Amino acid sequence: MKQTKRRQNSYARQNIITTNFPTRERMNKADYEQAGKRRRRSNTLEALRSKVGDDVIADAKLWIEKWELAENGYCDAHKNATSPAIAGDAFTFNALRGRTLRQLNDFKRHAGPKSHFLLIQLLGYGWSFSSIGRERWPELSQSRQRHKASELCADTLSTLHNFWMKQRKIKTCQKVEAAKLYNEGYTLPALCQHYNMAAPNVRKLIEEGKKIISRPKHRLTIIAE
């Protein structure tokens, strides 16, 4: 009786171990690629890091977070948080999803629907270069497909990074402008109308602008101008 139980436990352990490996059907999906005689999970961002740089990869990971929030409603509020999370409700969460979706759509309008869809394949779904190349250039050899997909993904990620850098500079200038206008005597209602924002958002804009102005580096820039 004891030997029978031991055998059953042994078989159970073997089944648990074998089920931890991806099935053949799973490995045939678009986020796997051929590596010699084996198929492995693709890691496209790490493969592109040496080509595009750490800053571009950081923005690619940020795009993934924004897409997860806008598309699936997933948001890790405590991840990399510099200040305690503020409790919200369904309205504030939906407003956050709306702002995030607008940021993604801004790039879609800038770079075009094809670039936006490529980011969904590459970052949202984790497709390999081989899968992207096969879907876009079925007439080419597998090596050419992978090479062209790698080049296209690198160019698109660089475009995303450059676009977001410009957006950040515009936002920084807006913060500085709001703080200067407020210091010059503009009232909060006037600034709300000027920026088409609610009062809490304008207050936040002003406070962040004051912090930027108070930085030593920013003061030197103002003096030089």
C-alpha positions as CSV (number, residue, x, y, z in Angstrom):
1,M,0.0,0.0,0.0
2,K,2.8,2.4,0.9
3,Q,4.7,1.5,-2.3
4,T,1.6,2.3,-4.4
5,K,1.2,5.8,-2.7
6,R,4.9,6.5,-3.3
7,R,4.5,5.6,-7.0
8,Q,1.4,7.9,-7.3
9,N,3.3,10.7,-5.6
10,S,6.2,10.2,-7.9
11,Y,4.0,10.3,-11.0
12,A,2.3,13.4,-9.7
13,R,5.6,15.2,-9.3
14,Q,6.7,14.2,-12.8
15,N,3.4,15.6,-14.2
16,I,3.9,18.9,-12.4
17,I,7.4,19.2,-13.7
18,T,6.5,18.4,-17.3
19,T,3.5,20.8,-17.3
20,N,5.8,23.7,-16.4
21,F,7.3,23.6,-19.9
22,P,5.5,25.4,-22.7
23,T,3.4,23.2,-25.0
24,R,4.1,22.8,-28.7
25,E,1.1,24.9,-29.5
26,R,2.3,27.7,-27.2
27,M,5.8,27.7,-28.8
28,N,4.2,28.0,-32.2
29,K,2.7,31.4,-31.3
30,A,4.1,34.7,-32.6
31,D,6.1,35.6,-29.5
32,Y,8.4,32.6,-30.0
33,E,11.1,32.3,-32.6
34,Q,13.4,29.6,-34.0
35,A,16.9,29.4,-32.5
36,G,18.8,26.6,-34.2
37,K,16.8,23.4,-33.6
38,R,14.8,24.8,-30.7
39,R,12.1,27.5,-30.3
40,R,12.5,30.1,-27.6
41,R,10.6,33.0,-26.2
42,S,11.7,36.2,-28.0
43,N,13.3,39.1,-26.2
44,T,13.1,41.8,-28.8
45,L,13.8,44.8,-26.6
46,E,17.1,43.4,-25.3
47,A,18.1,42.5,-28.8
48,L,17.5,46.1,-29.8
49,R,19.2,47.7,-26.8
50,S,22.7,47.9,-28.3
51,K,21.3,49.4,-31.5
52,V,18.9,52.1,-30.1
53,G,20.2,52.8,-26.5
54,D,18.9,52.6,-23.0
55,D,16.7,55.7,-23.2
56,V,14.7,54.4,-26.2
57,I,14.2,51.0,-24.4
58,A,13.0,52.9,-21.3
59,D,10.4,54.7,-23.4
60,A,9.4,51.4,-25.0
61,K,8.8,49.9,-21.6
62,L,6.8,53.0,-20.6
63,W,4.7,52.5,-23.7
64,I,3.9,49.0,-22.6
65,E,2.7,50.3,-19.2
66,K,0.5,52.9,-20.9
67,W,-0.9,50.4,-23.3
68,E,-1.7,47.9,-20.6
69,L,-3.6,50.7,-18.7
70,A,-5.4,52.0,-21.8
71,E,-6.2,48.7,-23.3
72,N,-6.6,46.3,-20.4
73,G,-7.2,48.6,-17.4
74,Y,-4.1,47.3,-15.6
75,C,-2.1,49.9,-13.6
76,D,0.5,49.2,-10.8
77,A,0.1,52.4,-8.8
78,H,2.9,51.5,-6.4
79,K,5.5,50.6,-9.0
80,N,8.4,53.0,-8.9
81,A,6.3,55.4,-6.9
82,T,8.1,58.5,-5.5
83,S,5.2,59.5,-3.3
84,P,2.3,57.6,-1.6
85,A,-0.5,56.6,-3.9
86,I,-3.7,58.7,-3.5
87,A,-6.9,56.8,-3.3
88,G,-9.2,57.3,-6.2
89,D,-12.5,56.0,-7.5
90,A,-14.0,54.8,-10.8
91,F,-14.2,58.3,-12.2
92,T,-10.5,59.2,-11.5
93,F,-9.4,55.8,-12.8
94,N,-11.4,56.3,-16.0
95,A,-10.0,59.8,-16.4
96,L,-6.4,58.3,-16.0
97,R,-7.2,55.7,-18.7
98,G,-8.5,58.4,-21.0
99,R,-5.4,60.6,-20.6
100,T,-3.2,57.6,-21.2
101,L,-5.2,56.6,-24.3
102,R,-4.8,60.2,-25.6
103,Q,-1.0,59.9,-25.3
104,L,-1.0,56.7,-27.3
105,N,-3.2,58.2,-29.9
106,D,-1.0,61.3,-30.2
107,F,1.8,59.2,-31.4
108,K,-0.6,57.3,-33.7
109,R,-1.5,60.5,-35.4
110,H,2.1,61.6,-35.5
111,A,3.6,58.4,-36.9
112,G,0.6,56.8,-38.6
113,P,-1.6,53.7,-37.9
114,K,1.0,51.3,-39.3
115,S,3.7,52.4,-36.7
116,H,1.1,52.3,-34.0
117,F,0.1,48.7,-34.9
118,L,3.7,47.7,-35.1
119,L,4.2,48.8,-31.5
120,I,1.2,46.7,-30.5
121,Q,2.7,43.7,-32.2
122,L,6.2,44.3,-30.8
123,L,5.5,45.6,-27.3
124,G,1.9,44.8,-26.6
125,Y,1.9,41.2,-27.8
126,G,5.6,40.6,-27.7
127,W,5.9,39.3,-31.3
128,S,9.3,38.1,-32.4
129,F,11.2,39.7,-35.4
130,S,10.5,36.5,-37.3
131,S,6.8,36.7,-36.8
132,I,6.7,40.5,-37.7
133,G,8.8,39.9,-40.8
134,R,6.7,36.9,-41.9
135,E,3.5,38.9,-41.6
136,R,4.8,41.9,-43.5
137,W,7.1,40.4,-46.1
138,P,6.0,36.8,-46.8
139,E,7.8,36.7,-50.1
140,L,11.3,37.1,-48.5
141,S,13.5,34.5,-47.0
142,Q,13.4,34.0,-43.2
143,S,16.7,35.7,-42.6
144,R,15.7,38.8,-44.7
145,Q,12.3,38.9,-42.9
146,R,14.0,39.0,-39.5
147,H,16.5,41.6,-40.6
148,K,14.0,44.0,-42.1
149,A,11.7,43.6,-39.1
150,S,14.6,44.4,-36.7
151,E,15.4,47.5,-38.6
152,L,11.8,48.7,-38.8
153,C,11.3,48.1,-35.1
154,A,14.4,50.0,-34.2
155,D,13.4,53.0,-36.4
156,T,9.8,53.0,-34.9
157,L,11.1,52.9,-31.3
158,S,13.5,55.8,-32.1
159,T,10.6,57.7,-33.6
160,L,8.5,57.1,-30.4
161,H,11.4,58.2,-28.2
162,N,12.0,61.4,-30.2
163,F,8.2,62.3,-30.2
164,W,7.9,61.8,-26.5
165,M,11.0,63.9,-25.9
166,K,9.4,66.8,-27.8
167,Q,6.1,66.3,-25.9
168,R,8.0,66.4,-22.5
169,K,9.8,69.6,-23.5
170,I,6.4,71.2,-24.5
171,K,5.0,70.1,-21.1
172,T,8.0,71.5,-19.3
173,C,7.6,74.9,-21.1
174,Q,3.9,74.9,-20.2
175,K,4.7,74.4,-16.5
176,V,7.3,77.2,-16.5
177,E,4.9,79.5,-18.3
178,A,2.0,78.8,-15.9
179,A,4.3,79.5,-12.9
180,K,5.5,82.8,-14.4
181,L,2.0,84.0,-15.3
182,Y,0.8,83.2,-11.8
183,N,3.7,85.1,-10.3
184,E,2.9,88.1,-12.6
185,G,-0.6,88.3,-11.1
186,Y,-2.8,86.1,-13.3
187,T,-5.7,84.6,-11.3
188,L,-6.4,80.9,-11.1
189,P,-9.7,81.1,-13.0
190,A,-8.0,83.1,-15.8
191,L,-5.3,80.4,-16.0
192,C,-7.9,77.6,-16.0
193,Q,-9.6,79.3,-19.0
194,H,-6.2,79.8,-20.7
195,Y,-5.1,76.2,-20.4
196,N,-8.6,74.7,-20.6
197,M,-8.0,72.8,-17.3
198,A,-9.7,72.3,-14.0
199,A,-8.3,74.2,-11.0
200,P,-6.5,71.2,-9.3
201,N,-4.6,70.5,-12.6
202,V,-3.6,74.1,-13.0
203,R,-2.4,74.3,-9.4
204,K,-0.3,71.2,-10.0
205,L,1.0,72.8,-13.2
206,I,2.0,76.0,-11.3
207,E,3.7,74.1,-8.5
208,E,5.7,71.9,-10.8
209,G,6.7,75.0,-12.8
210,K,7.9,76.7,-9.6
211,K,10.1,73.7,-8.8
212,I,11.6,73.8,-12.3
213,I,12.3,77.5,-12.1
214,S,13.9,77.1,-8.7
215,R,16.5,74.6,-10.0
216,P,20.0,76.1,-10.2
217,K,20.5,74.8,-13.8
218,H,17.2,76.5,-14.9
219,R,18.2,79.8,-13.3
220,L,21.5,79.8,-15.2
221,T,19.5,79.2,-18.5
222,I,17.2,82.2,-17.8
223,I,20.2,84.5,-17.0
224,A,22.0,83.4,-20.1
225,E,18.9,84.2,-22.2
